[in-house]
Amino acid sequence: MNAITSSLAAIWTSSIGKKIIVALTGALLALFLAGHLVGNLLIFAGAEMFNDYAYFLHHMIHGMGIWLFRVGMLVILGLHIVATIALTLQNRAARKPYECKTVIQASTASRTMIFSGATILVFFIYHILHFTARIGNEYDTLNRYKETVISNGAPLERHNAWLMVVDGFGCWYVSLFYVIAMTLLCLHLSHGVASIFQSLGLRPKKSESAIKHLSLAFSAVIWLGFISIPLAILFGIVK
């Protein structure tokens, strides 16, 4: 076993190491959510701009960019989940029996982190199957989801991602599931963002309150931004 492998093993076996992994992967996932939200909000700018954005994402680096990004995010998400579960089990095993029965004064968000995380994972899988793999729908086969535009003076056929999203969220139970999942996600974030600072040693006592408010504000913005899309479609604001 070389020095690098030994170091990685030491990090993984220690609770501090797992906390750092959870914090760093959580930070990357939070940044991804912010960027993903900015892109998704282009749906309010109209079909042309939203479809331009979708076409760019799917064709950057000759189509390889989106897959490299997806694989990278899946690895990050996987590490976050595995490290969180391992850390939770390790902490529970380290507690004395009477400590497990003690009522701990903790926020709802912190006490439901595992539950909300598991629900978010289920939603993530569904979301990928629905809009990325497009399983169980006809987004890839019907002509109404294809459009022809002029690019560099020549006709270009591309996927109408805007119409796909509008039709997808036009189904009330899909939108309801999305809103519930976003609510749980942001409940997770409201505690998770503050925990990132704590785990990385960036939350001194004097700034603890400010970081908690930052965590709540970030999760509120993410929540409002994401749920605004299905709600706007359901109520006919985007159509």
C-alpha positions, 0 to 999 in steps of 0.5 A: 500500500503506497503513501497516497492509498494509506492517507486516503484509507486513514481519512476514510476510517476517521470520523473527522475525515468522513466529516470533511468528505461530507462537507466538501461534497456537500459544498460542491452539490450546493454550488451545483444546485445554485448553477442548475437553478440559474439555468432552469430559470431561463424557462421564464425567458422563453422557449428560444433562450431555454432551448439555446441553453439546453443545446449548449449543455448537450453539445459542449466539448462535442457532446462529451462535456455533459457526460463528464459533468454527469459522471463527476456529479454522480461520483460526488453524490455517491461519496456524499451519501456513502460517507454520510451513512458511514459517519452516522453508523460510526457515531451511533456505535460510539454512543453509550446506551443511555446516551441513545435514549437521551432527548437531544435538542436539535432542529427538525432539519438536523434530526431528519437529515437521513430521511430527507437525504434518502427521499432526495436520492429517490427524487434524483433517480426519478428526475434523471429517468424523467428528463434525462433518460426520458423513460416512460414518456415520448419526449424523444419520439414525437415530432412536437418535441423537435424543432428546426432553427437557423444556425450559421445560415443553415437549418438545425434540428434540435430537441425542444427542451422547453416544451418537454419541461412545460408538458412534464410539469403540466401533470399535477402529480409530477409537479406535486412530487417535485415541490415535496422533493424540493421542500425536503431538499431545502430542509436538508440544505438549511442544516447542511450548509451551516454544517459545511462551515462547522466541519471545515472549521470555518464557523467561529462562535462569533459568526455562528448566527450569521452562518445559520442565517446564511444557510437558511437564506440560501435554502429559501432562495433555492426552494423558491427558485425551483418550485416557481417553475412547476407552479408557474406552468401549472397556473399557466404563467409559462405556457 
